[in-house]
Amino acid sequence: MNAHSQTSVPSSLSEPARPAEIAEPSPAPDVSRSGEPGIAGLGSARPGFAALWAAAILVPLALFLAAAAWTWRATEQDAQNRLARTVGMLHEHALRAFETQEAVLEAVDLRVSGLSWDEIASSRPVHEFLAALASRTAPSGGMILADASARTRAASYQFPAPLIDLADRDYVAAHRKSRLGLYVGAVILSRPQNTTVFSVSRRRSAEEGHFDGLAVSSFKPGYFEDFYRTVTESPDDVVALVRDDGALLARMPAPSDPESYRSRLESGPLAAAREQGLAVARGRSPLDGRERLYHFQKVGAYPVFVVYGLDAAVVRGAWLRQLAVVGITCGLAAVLLLTFIGQAHAAVRRESAALAAARAEAERRTETEARLRHAQRIDALGQIVGGVAHDFNNVVMSVMAGVRTIEKRIDDPSQIRRITGLILAAAERGGRLTSRMLAFARREDARTEVFAVGDAMRGVCELLEGTLGSATRLTWSLTDGLALARGDQAEFESVIVNLVVNARDAMPGGGTVTVTAEPVAVAEDEVEGLEAGSYARITVADEGTGMDEATLARAGEAFFTTKEPGKGTGLGLAMAIAFAKQAGGTLTIASAPGEGTTVIFWLAAAEA
């Protein structure tokens, strides 16, 4: 096929032919009297095409907007799902910490039960008990016991404990006011350790329920902040532990000084979420003013929440990345629609012009005009076919030009010409396979032919030599007198290639693949599945890992493969078995672990 050959387009597509038998044109009929469209009829196409032009823009735009809304919902839902999983993990972490502290405070209360405050203050075993609990409890920042006057009487960090007045602490006022369970205090600068902590406290058990001091365990915010640092998605995300009144207990990024912990979130997203009963809220942080998507969860029955704030820019960025793909797709669709409509409009205008000129002629030109319109339709079809043929011709010529270029640039032209000849033969076989695929798509019977098994085997083996890799050696032998076989030669060659490649893949450490082909005569019941007669027996053997009985039993199943994902489809042996049966033969497999695999392919002899 010549790369420059194209189907010529008659000039009738652009300029209607003037029949020789037509004389001077008669005056154009009056549109108002005859009803013919005339030149004015050109305008009749404009409203329809105006709607098409508008649709070419509005339809992709509407699809883009719909896709934008859908992708936004999907992106936000995905972000909320990630937030829910992360907050669930933060909740479990905080819940274990508070449950541990509650158990520790319960143990402390039991340990000092029945002891007076003087006995507690002077008891070294009580101090050692507190110190042991504090050291074995990772979140603990220290433990103290304070009497009814809010003075420390025992501490985990010093014996005897220094007398420190705790009356100004919020937890003392809370326990004095009412009989609470566990109380979570605000972040403070502890005395005398001078460290930033927040407390978890409970009343000391006393008869008649009066206030008789309390046990206090402290948390270091850094314990939570170090953990929060490992779960953030972006540097601008916020993770926090917040008391139910909005007091900040721990935050990632960590505040720069203890006073920053005094910021409350009552005016921010937490307050809005509490008022509306929401677990997810969007808003701006009162601490840094950034917009975030927040997810909240209360920590068990404790008066604290875990909060994760995902930076809204992360969600928007993910959405915009998806939207860019949608926008490009819709933009290309709009351009294609506009191009097609433009071509159609131009064709309609040309046809309308030709019709208007033809209708300006006398009634006697009607038959000629009909032939002209028919010729135009045929020419348009020829133009389309010519364009397709031209494009396909360019592809074919590109492949052939590439092969010729390879021939010119290699040092051994004779060897390369032999290889390129095989490549061209393989391309021809690919064309036959394409025809077979098209026949299948049209639900036609696959093409069968009588081909020489020996010639086909020789071409395949020569093509495979040197292409299996340096670790694999291919040896092959063909016995004279191989019969003809009936089937699609291209499919047969594909089957042989698949069998050899499977044999190579079964030898990860390398080895020899042996291929033989010989004519044999089979007697009745000699080979299961074969009638008596002449056959071509093709053997492909490897030295590979072999197959156990379970794998061997399923080896011929379609889509069954022992290769890694992406390394095989499981169709090679299934296609080989199908081809062998179609050609009046069969396929047998012999294999054992560590002994390699032998595949025997039988093809019934066919008459020429």
HULIN-V427199 format. One line per field, one symbol per residue. ss: DSSP state (~ for helix, > for strand, _ for the rest). phi: phi as a letter, one per 30 degrees, with the letter a starting at -180 (. if undefined). burial: # if it has 24 or more other C-alpha atoms within 12 Angstrom, else .. A space follows every 10 residues. Layout:
BEGIN
ss: ???
phi: ???
burial: ???
END
This chain:
BEGIN
ss: __________ ~~~_______ __________ ~~~~____~~ ~~~~~~~~~~ ~~~~~~~~~~ ~~~~~~~~~~ ~~~~~~~~~~ ~~~~~~~~~~ ~~~~~~~~~~ ~~~~~~~~~~ ~_____~~~~ ~~_~~~~~~~ ~~~~~~___> >>>>>>____ >>>>>_____ ____>____~ ~~~~~~~___ __>>>>>>>_ _____>>>>> >>>___~~~_ ___>>>>>>_ ~~~~~~~~__ _______>>> >>>___>>>> >>_____~~~ ~~_>____~~ ~~~~~~___> >>>>______ >>>>>>>>__ ___>>>>>>> >~~~~~~~~~ ~~~~~~~~~~ ~~~~~~~~~~ ~~~~~~~~~~ ~~~~~~~~~_ __~~~~~~~~ ~~~~~~~~~~ ~~~~~~~~~~ ~~~~~~~~~~ ~~~~~~~~~_ __~~~~~~~~ ~~~~~~~~~~ ~~~~~~~~~~ ~_______>> >>~~~~~~~~ ~~~~______ _>>>>>>>__ ___>>>>_~~ ~~~~~~~~~~ ~~~~~_____ >>>>>>>>>> >>________ __>>>>>>>> >_______~~ ~~~_______ __________ _~~~~~~~~~ ~~___>>>>> >_____>>>> >>>>____
phi: .ddcdbddcd dddcbddced dddeddeddd ddcdiddhdd dedddddddd ddedddcddd dddddddddd dddddddddd dddddddddd dddddddddd dddddddddd dcdicddddd dccdeddddd dddddccedd ckbbbcddci cdcabdcabd dddbdcdddd dddddddbdc ddccdddbcd ccdhbdbbcb badddbdiid dbiacbcccc eddddddddd cddbdcdbbb cbddcjddca abddedbedd dddccddcdd dddddciccb bcacdddbid dbccbcaddh cddbbcbbcd eddddddddd dddddddddd dddddddddd dddddddddd dddddddddd ddedcddddd dddddddddd dddddddddd dddddddddd ddddddedcc dcdddddddd dddddddddd dddddddddd dcicdddcac bddddddddd ddddeicdjd dccccbbbdd idddbclddd deddddeddd ddddddbecj lcccbbbadb ccddidbdjc ddlcbccccb bbcddibddd dddcdcddic bcddeicaci cedddddddd dddibabbbb aaeicibbcc ccbddbdd
burial: .......... .##..#.... .......#.. ......###. .#..#...#. ..#..##..# #.##..##.. ##..##..## .###.##### #.###.##.# ##.###.##. ##....#..# #....##### #.##..#.## ########.# ########## #..#.#..#. ######..## .######### #....##### #####..... ########## #####.###. ###..##### ########## #####..#.# #####..### #.##....## #####.#... #########. .######### ##.###.##. .##..##..# #..#..##.. #...#..##. ########## #...#..##. .##..#..## .......... .........# ..#....... ........## .#####..#. .##..#.... .....#.#.# ########## #####..#.. .#####.#.. .######### ########## #######... ########## .........# ...####### #######... .#..##.... ##.......# ########## .######### #....##### ######..
END
